[in-house]
Amino acid sequence: MGRRESLAVFGNDYPTEDGTGVRDYIHVMDLADGHVVAMEKLADKSGVHIYNLGAGVGSSVLDVVNAFSKACGKPINYHFAPRRDGDLPAYWADASKADRELNWRVTRMLDEMAQDTWHWQSRHPQGYPD
């Protein structure tokens, strides 16, 4: 935090609620839990099984900025930059098969992801050592 003067938000003219890109964000612990239950399922079944792991809903880039601002208790300066080639307006995972067959779904939403990330960053301001 504080290493950049301003965060670049790529695109504010998408056909989304606030004009910014919408993506499916997942907490790393939910992802790890999903991998564990998928591996356990492999012990019961043979063959190849594909599961999407995600929240199944999208959050906009500004939703993420606001969640992190709330988590750190400070405003986050940002500016809009041009869209990047190839970026889609919105996409998210359909995790219904993982829910149905693995009884897996996310348990942590965007605010908790931001809080946990800020907590880690506060304890490791330089990241992991090389």
C-alpha positions in Angstrom: 0.0 0.0 0.0 1.3 3.4 -0.8 3.8 2.2 -3.4 1.8 3.8 -6.3 0.3 7.2 -6.5 -2.8 5.8 -8.1 -4.3 2.5 -9.1 -5.1 2.1 -12.9 -8.6 0.8 -13.5 -8.7 -0.4 -17.1 -11.9 0.6 -18.7 -14.9 2.5 -17.3 -17.2 2.2 -20.3 -18.2 -1.5 -20.2 -21.9 -2.4 -20.2 -21.8 -3.1 -16.5 -23.5 -1.5 -13.5 -20.5 0.9 -12.8 -18.8 0.7 -16.2 -15.8 -1.3 -14.9 -15.0 -5.0 -15.7 -16.8 -7.6 -13.6 -14.9 -10.8 -12.5 -15.4 -13.7 -10.2 -13.1 -13.4 -7.2 -12.4 -16.3 -4.9 -10.6 -16.4 -1.5 -7.5 -18.6 -1.7 -8.7 -20.6 1.3 -12.0 -21.4 -0.5 -9.9 -22.5 -3.5 -7.8 -24.7 -1.4 -10.9 -26.3 0.2 -12.3 -26.9 -3.3 -9.1 -28.6 -4.3 -9.2 -30.9 -1.2 -12.8 -32.0 -1.8 -12.1 -32.5 -5.5 -9.1 -34.7 -4.6 -11.2 -36.7 -2.2 -13.7 -37.2 -5.0 -11.0 -38.7 -7.2 -10.5 -41.4 -4.6 -14.1 -42.4 -5.2 -14.3 -42.1 -9.0 -12.2 -43.0 -11.9 -11.8 -40.9 -15.0 -11.5 -37.2 -15.6 -13.8 -34.8 -13.7 -13.8 -31.0 -14.3 -15.1 -28.6 -11.8 -15.3 -24.8 -11.9 -14.4 -23.3 -8.5 -15.7 -19.7 -8.1 -18.3 -17.6 -6.3 -20.7 -17.8 -9.2 -21.2 -14.1 -9.1 -19.2 -11.2 -10.4 -17.8 -8.2 -8.6 -16.7 -5.0 -10.5 -13.2 -3.6 -10.3 -14.7 -0.6 -8.3 -16.4 -3.1 -5.9 -12.9 -4.5 -5.3 -11.4 -1.1 -4.8 -14.1 -0.2 -2.3 -13.7 -3.4 -0.4 -10.0 -2.8 0.0 -10.6 0.8 0.9 -13.0 -0.4 3.7 -10.5 -3.1 4.8 -7.6 -0.7 5.2 -9.6 2.2 6.4 -8.2 4.6 3.8 -9.3 5.8 0.4 -7.6 4.2 -2.5 -6.6 6.6 -5.2 -7.4 5.3 -8.7 -7.7 6.6 -12.2 -9.4 5.2 -15.3 -7.1 4.0 -18.1 -8.1 2.7 -21.5 -9.5 -0.8 -21.8 -6.9 -3.5 -22.5 -7.2 -5.5 -25.7 -9.1 -8.8 -25.1 -10.7 -7.9 -21.8 -14.3 -9.0 -21.6 -16.9 -6.8 -19.9 -18.0 -9.5 -17.4 -17.4 -13.1 -16.7 -17.7 -15.5 -13.7 -17.6 -19.2 -13.0 -20.6 -21.6 -13.0 -19.7 -23.6 -9.9 -23.1 -25.5 -9.8 -21.4 -28.8 -10.6 -19.0 -28.4 -7.7 -21.9 -27.6 -5.5 -24.0 -30.5 -6.7 -21.3 -33.2 -6.8 -18.7 -32.0 -4.2 -21.1 -30.1 -1.9 -18.6 -27.2 -2.3 -19.3 -23.5 -2.5 -17.4 -20.4 -1.4 -17.8 -19.3 2.2 -15.9 -16.0 2.0 -17.0 -13.1 0.0 -15.3 -10.0 -1.3 -15.2 -8.0 2.0 -13.6 -10.9 3.8 -11.1 -11.5 1.0 -10.0 -7.8 1.2 -9.8 -7.9 5.0 -7.6 -11.1 5.0 -5.4 -9.7 2.3 -5.0 -6.4 4.1 -4.2 -8.2 7.3 -1.5 -10.2 5.6 -0.1 -7.2 3.8 0.0 -5.3 7.1 2.2 -8.0 8.6 4.4 -8.4 5.5 4.7 -4.9 4.0 7.6 -6.0 1.7 5.9 -9.3 0.7 7.8 -12.5 0.9 11.6 -12.2 1.0 13.4 -13.4 -2.1 
